[in-house]
Amino acid sequence: MKMGSLFTPPLLLPLFCLCLTLFSPTHSTDCSSLKLSGGKKQYSNCTHLPTLNATLHFTYNATNSSLSIAFSAPPAKAGGWIAWAVNPTGTGMAGSQTLLAFKNNGSMVVKTYNISSYSSIVEGKLSFDVWDLEAEAGSDGKMILYGSLKIEESAEKLNQVWQVGPGIADGHPMKHEFDKANLGSVGELQLVEKLTPSSPSPSPQVANANSGYGLRVTQLNVGFWILGLIYFIVFM
């Protein structure tokens, strides 16, 4: 045995990591860690939004160009409001088509606001159809806003805006804060996943000969070859 063979040479580390990668299982993500406190509806996708401790669950139906959402966030103060919006014309608040939820006389309600400008927040009909609007207060202090909306056919992504506010005065939502988190509550919602370019498919002969496991067998062969090379370099 060579002196120092008990230590893995630096050049072998990339090979060893590659070998581990070949044998590592792949994992798919789900929404089990982002369960809604109400839990009465199921959605295909979910995501942590980057600000305001908010989450979004959604299901996109390409056959009828509809989007069902469940937006969850804690209001800025007790008795406050939460809102989620789509902006068809821009990336900010101005022009956003907004669903806003708050507690009114002990019951949760959802209202729609077509926000034409920052100085004009008036309840009104949106530029697209919405239905199944409802809201509830979660046991964790968050509010959950549910709804479905009609979107443009073949849309792959939307400009979304979300916000929380301190309360309701005379039936109107009070202005939200203008902290960094509030100003940064915008982004794209990807409805259709972009597929990365795939490697060329194996020839029909190879695929048939291995009953669909040709790629897996090839990975195993490469892995064993690398392990043999490591053993030869270290111990010979």
C-alpha positions in Angstrom: 0.0 0.0 0.0 1.4 3.5 -0.9 2.1 6.0 1.9 -0.8 8.4 2.3 -3.3 6.0 0.7 -5.6 6.4 3.7 -6.2 10.0 2.6 -8.2 10.8 -0.5 -6.2 12.9 -2.9 -7.9 16.2 -3.9 -8.2 15.1 -7.5 -10.3 12.2 -6.5 -12.9 14.3 -4.7 -14.8 15.5 -7.9 -14.9 11.8 -9.1 -16.2 10.7 -5.7 -18.9 13.4 -5.7 -19.8 12.5 -9.2 -20.2 8.8 -8.2 -22.4 9.8 -5.3 -24.5 11.9 -7.6 -25.1 9.0 -9.9 -26.4 6.9 -7.1 -28.4 9.6 -5.3 -32.2 9.4 -5.7 -34.2 12.3 -7.1 -36.9 14.0 -5.1 -40.1 15.7 -6.2 -41.5 18.6 -4.2 -45.0 18.9 -2.9 -47.1 21.2 -0.7 -47.0 19.0 2.4 -44.9 21.6 4.3 -47.2 24.5 3.3 -50.5 23.2 4.4 -53.2 25.8 4.6 -54.6 26.1 8.1 -58.1 25.7 6.8 -57.1 22.8 4.7 -60.4 22.5 2.9 -59.1 22.7 -0.7 -56.3 21.1 -2.6 -54.0 22.8 -5.1 -51.4 21.6 -7.6 -48.7 24.1 -6.7 -47.6 26.2 -3.7 -44.8 28.6 -3.0 -43.4 30.8 -0.3 -43.7 34.4 -1.5 -40.5 36.4 -0.7 -42.1 39.0 1.6 -44.8 39.6 4.2 -44.7 36.0 5.4 -47.1 35.1 2.6 -47.8 31.9 0.7 -49.7 31.1 -2.5 -51.3 27.9 -3.4 -52.6 27.7 -7.0 -54.0 25.4 -9.7 -53.8 26.5 -13.4 -56.3 24.9 -15.7 -55.1 25.4 -19.3 -58.2 23.8 -20.8 -60.5 26.7 -19.8 -57.7 29.3 -19.0 -58.6 29.6 -15.3 -56.5 30.0 -12.2 -57.7 29.0 -8.7 -55.7 30.5 -5.8 -55.5 30.5 -2.1 -53.4 33.4 -0.7 -52.4 33.3 2.9 -50.7 36.0 5.0 -51.0 37.7 8.4 -52.6 41.1 8.3 -50.5 44.0 9.4 -52.6 44.4 12.6 -55.5 42.8 14.2 -58.6 43.8 12.2 -56.4 44.4 9.1 -56.7 43.2 5.6 -54.8 41.0 3.1 -54.8 41.3 -0.7 -53.6 39.4 -3.8 -53.7 40.9 -7.3 -52.9 40.4 -10.9 -51.5 43.3 -12.9 -52.2 42.8 -16.7 -50.4 45.9 -17.7 -47.5 46.5 -15.4 -45.5 45.1 -12.5 -46.6 47.4 -9.6 -49.7 48.3 -7.7 -51.0 50.8 -10.2 -53.2 48.8 -12.7 -53.5 45.8 -10.5 -56.8 43.8 -10.4 -57.1 43.1 -6.7 -58.9 40.6 -4.4 -58.9 42.0 -0.8 -60.1 40.1 2.3 -61.0 41.5 5.7 -63.3 40.8 8.6 -66.6 42.7 8.5 -69.0 42.4 11.5 -67.3 39.2 12.6 -67.4 37.5 9.1 -64.7 37.3 6.5 -65.5 39.0 3.2 -63.7 39.4 -0.1 -64.0 42.5 -2.3 -62.6 43.5 -5.7 -60.6 46.7 -6.5 -59.5 47.9 -9.9 -56.6 50.1 -8.8 -56.1 52.6 -11.6 -53.6 54.6 -9.6 -52.0 54.8 -6.2 -54.4 57.6 -5.2 -57.5 55.8 -6.4 -58.4 52.6 -4.5 -62.1 52.2 -5.2 -64.1 49.0 -5.0 -65.2 47.9 -8.5 -65.4 45.2 -11.1 -62.2 43.7 -12.4 -61.0 43.6 -16.0 -61.5 39.8 -16.0 -64.1 37.4 -14.5 -63.7 36.1 -11.0 -65.8 33.6 -9.0 -65.8 31.4 -5.9 -64.5 34.3 -3.8 -64.3 33.6 0.0 -62.0 34.0 2.9 -61.3 32.7 6.4 -59.2 33.4 9.4 -56.7 30.7 10.1 -55.8 29.4 13.5 -52.2 30.6 13.1 -53.2 34.3 12.9 -53.1 34.4 9.1 -56.0 35.1 6.8 -56.7 33.0 3.7 -58.2 34.4 0.6 -59.7 32.0 -2.0 -60.8 32.7 -5.5 -60.8 31.7 -9.2 -60.2 34.0 -12.1 -60.2 33.9 -15.9 -56.9 34.6 -17.5 -55.6 35.2 -21.0 -55.5 32.1 -23.1 -52.1 30.4 -23.5 -50.7 32.6 -20.7 -47.4 31.2 -19.3 -46.9 33.7 -16.5 -48.6 36.5 -14.6 -47.5 39.7 -12.8 -48.7 39.2 -9.3 -48.9 41.7 -6.4 -49.7 41.0 -2.8 -50.1 43.2 0.2 -51.3 43.5 3.9 -52.8 46.5 5.6 -53.7 47.7 9.1 -57.4 48.0 9.0 -60.7 49.2 7.5 -62.1 52.7 7.9 -65.6 53.7 6.8 -65.7 50.6 4.6 -62.4 51.4 2.9 -59.0 49.7 3.3 -56.5 51.8 5.1 -53.2 52.4 3.4 -50.5 49.8 3.9 -47.0 50.6 5.2 -44.2 51.5 2.7 -41.5 49.5 4.3 -39.1 47.4 2.2 -41.2 44.3 2.5 -44.3 46.1 1.4 -42.6 47.7 -1.6 -41.0 44.4 -2.6 -44.3 42.4 -2.7 -44.4 42.0 -6.4 -43.2 39.3 -8.8 -43.9 36.9 -11.6 -46.1 33.8 -11.2 -45.0 31.1 -13.5 -48.0 29.1 -14.6 -46.2 26.7 -17.0 -42.9 25.2 -16.1 -40.1 25.8 -18.6 -38.6 22.6 -19.7 -34.8 22.4 -19.9 -33.3 21.0 -23.2 -33.2 17.2 -22.8 -30.4 14.9 -24.1 -31.0 12.9 -27.3 -33.3 9.9 -26.7 -31.6 6.5 -26.9 -32.1 4.5 -30.0 -35.1 2.2 -30.1 -32.9 -0.9 -30.1 -31.3 0.1 -26.8 -34.6 1.2 -25.2 -36.3 -2.1 -26.2 -33.3 -4.2 -25.1 -33.4 -2.8 -21.6 -37.2 -2.4 -21.3 -36.9 1.3 -20.7 -34.0 1.0 -18.2 -31.2 1.7 -20.6 -30.2 5.0 -19.1 -30.3 3.6 -15.5 -28.0 0.7 -16.5 -25.6 3.1 -18.2 -25.4 5.2 -15.1 -24.7 2.2 -13.0 -21.9 1.0 -15.3 -20.3 4.5 -15.2 -20.6 4.5 -11.4 -18.9 1.1 -11.0 -16.1 2.2 -13.5 -15.4 5.3 -11.4 -15.4 3.3 -8.2 -12.9 0.9 -9.8 -10.7 3.8 -10.9 -10.7 5.3 -7.3 -9.8 1.9 -5.8 -6.9 1.4 -8.3 -5.4 4.9 -7.6 -5.7 4.7 -3.8 -4.7 1.2 -3.1 -2.4 0.1 -5.9 
